[in-house]
C-alpha cells in the first residue's frame, strides 16, 4: 500500500509529460527540472540538482588565423518546490542559480564572467475547474515530444481538457512578462504567444498533435507576427522501430511583407536485436526559401522561436538534432541526417550523427546559427557536420554526457575557410 499517495500523484503530474516526451525508456534530459521527491512537510515537496557544463569551442568564424576560441564553465544549481494542501489546487516553483566563467577567450571576444538568479517556473494549477478540465496560471514549461514546436517557459494562462486518449489545450501568454533574472534588471525579447493544440495518444505507443501557434513581436524594429499551423506524429511501429514527423505551414507578416512558408522534419530509427543493441536512424528536414525578394512575400520558413531542436530516440540523452556546432534553425535549408548508435547497457549510449546542410535558395545569410561567417550567396552547399554523443548514468542520481562536434564548411564558404569545433562535457547530480 502506498504511504504517500499524494506525493505519487504530484510526481506523475509534474514529471509525467517530461518522461512521455523522451521517446524511449531509460533516457535523461539535462534541461528538465529536478523532481520534487523529498517531503518537507505533509503538503510540501522539494527537489534539487546541480548541472555543470564545461565547453570548448573554436573557429566558429571559420578562420583559424583569427583566435576566437572559448573555454567556459557553466554551473547551474536548481531547486523545485511543489505544494498541495487541497485536491483543488497546487503550487509549483522552479528556481535556478547559474553562472558562466571563462577560462580562455579569443582575442576579439568581449564576453565576461557573470552570474544569474532565475525564477524558471512559478504557477498555480487548478486540476479540476470543470469535468476533465484543468487551469494553470503562471510561468510554466511548454514542451512537445521533439522540441520542434516549443520547449520554453512562458508566463501564461493555460487550459487543458483531457478525456481518455484525447486532449485539447488553449493557452495565451507572454515570454518574460515578469523578470526572470533577479540578479540583473530588465527584460528582453518579450513576445506574446497564442497556442491551440489538439492531441491523441492511442495506447501510449504514439502521440499525434495538431498545432496553431501565433506570435506577436513586441519589439518595434522587428514587427514579425508569424502564424504556424501544422501537425506532429511521434511514436513506434514496434519496440525497435520508431518514427517522427512534423509538418508546418507559415503565415502572418513581417516588416510589411506577407509570410508564406512550409517546413517539415521526418525520420525513422531501427534498433537491432543484437548485443549492445545497435541502431540506425535516417532524417530529413526542409524549410522553404525565398527566390524572389521583391514581390512583397517572404517565403522563408522559420520556426516558432520557442523551439529547442533537442531530442533523442534510442540514445540515453537528448542533443541538437540540427547540429551542436552549427546549431541551425530550419529556414531556407535542406538538412539530411544519419545516426548510428550503440547501447552498451541500459544506462549508456554512444551515437554518431552525420549531417548535411544545403540551402533551398542560395542566400548570403543563415536565419539563425552559431556560425559567425555568412555564406557567399552564390553556392547552396553550406557544409557537413559530425557529432559524437556519449551518455552514461551510473545510478538514478548521477548522469554524464560528452559531446564532440566538427562542422566542415561547404562551397558556400571560401576555399580557405576552416573546420569549426565544439567539445562539451556535462555532469548532473540530484540531491
N, C-alpha and C positions, 0 to 999 in steps of 0.2 A: 504493500500500500504506500502511495506517495505521501510523504510527510509535509511537503510544501507544494501543494498543487498550484497555488497562485504564482509561485516562483517559476514553475514549469511553464505555466501559461504565458508569463511575461517573456521568458526566454524564447518561446516559439513566436510570440508576437514580434519581438524586436529583431530576432536573428533569422527567422524563417525565410523572409524574402531574400535575404543575402545568400543563404545556403542554397535556396532554389535556383538562384541566378548563376551558380557555378558550373552548370552543365556537366557535372560528374561528381563522383564520390572522392573524399579524401583530399580535396583541394583547399587552398587558403588564399586569402586576398589581403595584402598588406594595408590597403586603404580602408578596409571595413573596420568599423569601430569595435572595441572590445565588448565582450558580452557581460551583461550585468548578472553575475552568478553569486556574488557574496552578499548574504543577507545581513545588513547592518542593524535593522530593526524588523519586526514582523511585516512592515509595509514598505521598507526602503532597501533597495539592492544596489550593489556597486560593482564596477569592473574597471580594470586599468591595464595598460600595457605600455611598453617602450619600443618604439620602432626607430632604428638608426640606419641611415644610408650613407655610404662612402662612395663618392662618384668621381671618376676621372674622365674628362673629355678633351679631345684635341683635334684641331684642324677643321672645325665646323665652318670656317670660311674657305675651306678647300685650298688654302695657300700655306704650304709648310714653311715658307720663308718669313711669315709674319706670325710671331708667337701669340697664340690665343688659347693655350691650354688652361684647364681649370682642374683643381683638385679640391673638393669641398666635402664637409661633413654636415649632415642634416639629421639631428636627433629630434624625435617627437615623443613627448610624454602625454598620454591620453587617458582620460577618465570619463566614465559614464555613470549616471545615476538614473534609476527607474523607481518611481514611487506610485503606489496604488493602495488606497485605503477603502476604496469602493469599487464594485464592478462597473460602475457607471462612468468612471473617468480614470485616466492615467497620466502621469507626468514623466517626461524623458528629457535628459540633457546630456550633451557630449562636450567636453572641454579639451583643449589641446594647447600645450606649451611647446613651442618648437623654435629652432634656431638654425642658423646657417653660418658656418665658419670656413673660410678659405685658407687652405694651406699653401697653394701656389696659384698664380694667375699669369696670363699672358700680359705682354707689355701694355696693351691698349684696353685692358679690361678694368673698368672702374667700379666693379661690384665690391661691396663691403660686407663684413660680417654683420648679422642682425639677429634679433630675437622677436618672438611674437607670442601673444596670449590670446587665443581664439575661442569663441563660442561657436562650435561646429553645428550643434543641433540644440534646440530648446523648444519643445512643443507640448501641448496638452492634447490628449486623444479621448474622444467620447466613442467607445466601441459600438454602442447600440442606441443611437439617437432615434432610430426607427427600425422596423424589421429589416434585417440584413444590411443596414446602412450605418457606416461609421464616419466620424468627422475628426479631422486632425488640423490643428491650428498652430502655426509657429514655424520655426526653421527646421526643416526636415529633409531627408535624403530621398531623391528621386533616382531610381536606377532600373535600367532594363537588363535583360539577361546577357546582352553583348556589349553594353555600354556604348552602343552606336547611336541611340537616340538621346539618352541622357544618363549621366552619373554625376549629380550635382546636388548641393544643398541650397534650398530656396526658402525664403520667407513666404509661406503660402497658406491658403485655406484649401483643404483637400477633402473631398467626399468620395467614398468608395462603397459601392453596392456590390455585395457578393452573395451568390447562392449556387450551391453545388459546384459545377465546373466552370461557371461563368462569373465574370466581374466587370464592373463598369466604373470608371474613375473620371472625375472632373476636378480641375484644380486651377487656381489663379494665384499668382504670386509675383514677387519681385526679388531678384538677386541682390543681396546686400541692402535690403530695405533698412536694416538696422546695422550698426557697426559690427563687423566680425572680429576685427583685431583690436583688442583693448590696450595694446601696448603702443599703437600708432593711431593717430586721429585720422578721421576722414574715411570716405568710401569711394569706390571707383567701379566703373563698368556696370552701372545699375541698369538692368533691363527688366521689363515686365514680360511675364510668360502666362499663356493660357493653354491648358492641356486637357484634351479629351482622349481617353483610352478605353477600348473595349477588349476584354481578354477571354480566352477559352483555354482551359487546362485539362485536357482529357486524360484521366488515369495517371497523371503526373509523369507521362512519358514525353510529352511535347507541350509547348506553350505557343499559342497564337495570339498576336495582339494587332489591333488597328489603332493608329495614332493620328491625331490632329493637333498640331502644336503651332501656336502663333507667338511671335516675339516682337515686342515693341522696343526699339532702341531709344533710350532716354538721353543718349549723347547727341547733341545737336549737329555735330560735324559729320556723323556717320549717316544718320537718317535712314537706317536699314531696318525694314519691317517685314521679315520673311514669314511665310506660312508654309508649313510642311504637312503633307498628307501621305500616309503610307501604311505598310503592313510589315509584320515581322513573324517569322516562324523559326523556332529553335527547339530541337528535340532529338529523339533517337528512333531509328528504324529497328534496331536491335541493340543489345547491350554493348556491341562492339562496332556499331555503325551509327554515327551521329551527323547532324547537318545543321545549317543555319541559313537564313535568307532574310535580307532586309531590302525593301523596295520603297522609294520615297519620291514624291513629286514636290517641286518647289514653286511657290507663287509669291505674291506680295510685291514690294517695291524697295528700291534703294537709290537714294540721291536722285529722285525724279525718274528713274528708269524702272520698267517692269522687270520683275524676277520670274524667269521661266526656266526650270532645270529639272534634271532627273538624276537620281543616284541609286545604286544597287550594290549589295555586298552578299555574295553567295559562297558557300563552302560545304565540304563534306570531309569527314575523318573516319578512317577504318583502323581498327586495332586487331592484331593477330593473336590467336590463342597459342602463344609460344613463350618460352622463358623470357623474362624481362618485358613482356607484353609490348612489343614494338608497334608503333602506329605511324600512319602516313596521312597527311591532310592536304587538300588542294583548295585554294580560294581564289576568287576573282572579284574585284571591286571596280566600279565605274562611277565617275562623277562628271556630268556633262560639261563641255566647254563652250566658249562663245567665239564663233568665227567672224561675226560682224559686230563691230564696236560702235557703229553709227546709226543703228536702227531704233534706238530707244528701248531695246530689250536686252537685259543681261541674262544670258543662258548658262552662266557658270553655276553649277550646283555648289552648294556649301552645306555644311552640317549645322545642327541646331545651335551651336555654341554652348551646349550643355553636355556634349559627348566627351567621353574619355578614351574611347577606342582601345580599351584594355579588356582582354578576355582570355579564356582558356577552354579546352575541351577535355583531353585526357591528361594533359600536364598538370602538375600539382600547384602551379602558381600562375596568375594572370600576367600578361605583358602586352606591350603595344602592338596590336595586330598590323599596323601600317609602318612599323619600323621604329625601334628605340632611338636610333641615331637621327634619322631624317624627321621622324615624328610628324608626318604629313597629315593634313586634313584632306578629305576626299573632295577635291574640287578640280575640275579640268584634268582628270587623271584616270588612267588605267593602272590598277595595281594587281599584280599576279603574285601568288604566294604558294610555296611548297614547304610543308612542315614535316620533319622526320623526328621521331621521338622514341624514347625508351622509358620504362618504369621498372627500375631495379627492385623496388619494394613498394608497398602500399603508400609510403610517405615520402617517396623521392621520384624525381623525373629528370630527364635530360632531353632537351629539344634543340633542333637546329632549324631555324626559319630562314628561308631564301625568298627574297622579294625582288620584283622587277617593277620599275616605275616608268610610265610613258604618258606624256601629255596628250589629251584628246586634240587640242588645237595648240600649236606651238605658241608660247607666250613668254614674255621676258620677266615673269614673276610667278611665284607659287603662292597660293592663297594664305597658307599658314604652315610654317615649318621651323624647325630648329636650325636648319642650314642657313648660313649667313651670306651666301653668294647667290645671286639671281641667275637663272638660265639665260641663254642668249636670245631667245625669242624666235630662232630660225629652225632649230632642231627640236624634235619632240622627245628624244631619248634622255630622260632625266638620270637614270642610273640604276644601280642594283645595291642591295643590302643583304648582309648575312648577320644573323643574330644567334648567339648560343645562350640558352637559358637553362640553368641547373637549379633545382629546388630540393630542399630536404627539411623534413620536420621530425626531429628525434623523439618528440613527445608532444602532447597537446598544448603545452605552454610555450614551446620554443620553435622557431622556424627561421630558415635561412634561404636566400636565393643569390645567385651570381649570374650576372648578365654581361656578355661581351659582344659588342656590335661593331660593324665596319660598313661604311657607305662608300661605294665606288662610283664617282660621277660619270655620267654618260656623255654623249655627243653634244648635249645642250650646254655643256660647260667647256672651257678651254682645254686643249690637249695637255697643258701643264698643270691643270688642277689635280689635287692630290686627295687621297683617301681620308675620310673623317672617321674618328674612333670614339668609342664610348665603352667604359667599364664601370659596373655598378654592383656593389655588394650591399645586401640588405639583411638586417637581423631584427627579429622581433621576439620579445619575451612577455608573457602575460603574467601579471601578478595575482 
